[in-house]
Amino acid sequence: MPRTSNIKRVLIIGSGPIVIGQACEFDYSGTQACKALMKEGLEVILVNSNPATIMTDPEVATRVYVEPLKVEYLEKIIEKEKPDAVIPTLGGQTALNLALELHAKGILQKYKVQLLGATPQVIKAGEDREIFRGLLDKIGARYPKSHLVRTFEHGMQIAEDLGYPMILRPNYTLGGGGGGIAYSPEEYQRMLVTALHESPTSEVLVEESILGWKEFELEVMRDHRGTFVVVCSIENLDPCGVHTGDSITVAPQQTLSDREYQAMRDEACKIINEVGIQTGGANIQFAVHPTTRERVVIEMNPRVSRSSALASKATGFPIAKIAALLAIGYSLEELKNDITKVTPSCYEPALDYIVTKIPRFAFEKFSGSKDTLTTQMKSVGEVMGIGRTLQESLMKALASLEKNPEAVPEVVAETEKISYPNSQRIFHLFQAFRDGKSVADIEDLTRINPYFLEHIQSLVKFEQVFKAEFAEKNLDLLLAAKRKGFTDARLAKLVGKKEREIRVLRESH
């Protein structure tokens, strides 16, 4: 079926200022979508309060408004431009909340503007945690025991039922804003006040702890014909308790059996159908117990998410572009894969490589801030490494952080830096293995899956082999080191040479 003929002018709402939790990922997605819609001959009206973005460049949209992202300004733009439709799923939580507000105040109805990609009912079903839990009950999906809290008094009453630690997740916020993990009554009281204040609807889901469980994300898409695809599966190296934006993540997922992955995929399909998403993308997060293999649903985003940008780059499947085209009437079968140019987008990407994402932090720029990671996002960016193996992609990503040319320099290992999630933990994990710690020791401290710890330990063992045997100019060993992602600087340090000597030797062969 060709695209909808009655849509000629579309309004796109951007994500606004670059803040922690909502930044350049949505500029990437929005720009991708705007270009796709312009190529289809549509007039694209873009509103974003942040001029320091690619999407606000004049050639990206037909008309660009750099105005505050407030309903009163959007109404004036809608009145002037008379768009046929608004696509609210490309500008993060900001755009989604504004679309709901435009609908609630009757502005969309007044000017006869359609919502494409997600209806108000879909947005509420995905974002309102109480409604979402009801939908999960319908399809038989499990979720952590929890209570929806609307007042401080009610919040204090349910504390005894759940026990400590407890996780707080405010409604309609991005990046876990206002949320976190409370380990004591004093912490819980303080965090509950903050969470109720941060939620636009003053609603907070307080749930039992699933700290230590494995965490997964599925980036999924659906078209109006009901075709469902998983674009990318992502696994967090850190166990539950760290916001996925702050965790080292790996795509595709690594530690699920095929049966477990297919069950998760089937459940994701049921969720997206029950929520009511007719066209576009969504992000669904799961937790799996490391020993019992019990699976629960954490949450979903009925929109292009932060992880969508990562998944797009990891797979070559342009999620925001496809989501925009699905919103105007195309089906996945009609859209060709950008990489192959032949196969349709209804085929799921198959990766013969591994992608590792590592977040970038800037705690040094925020004096007084504590370097601890919880369910509220604190990273300011991220890097991505691609390799044939997990080790290669991990080491490339560590080098891309540009913290140190060695990528994994020697540090003084601190137990606290290992046991509690923080921005430096990965470097202390490497050092702990150098200092003789076992996988079991580190697993007890971190609850990180042994699969990942064994790969890190293997890299440290390889360092020892390289240091002992490279004196003989073992070129096979040098090739093996590069295939594992080691930098020239790290290899030079191991054998007491200059980085340039290793580079010259490598390039000459």
PyMOL commands that set and color helices and strands:
alter all, ss='L'
color gray80, all
select helices_A, chain A and resi 24-39+71-81+92-104+107-110+120-127+129-139+152-162+185-198+258-275+306-315+319-327+332-334+363-365+390-400+415-419+425-434+439-446+450-472+475-483+488-495+499-508
alter helices_A, ss='H'
color red, helices_A
select strands_A, chain A and resi 9-13+43-47+63-65+85-87+114-115+146-149+166-170+180-182+204-208+214-222+228-236+249-251+280-288+295-301+354-360+381-387
alter strands_A, ss='S'
color yellow, strands_A
deselect
rebuild
show_as cartoon
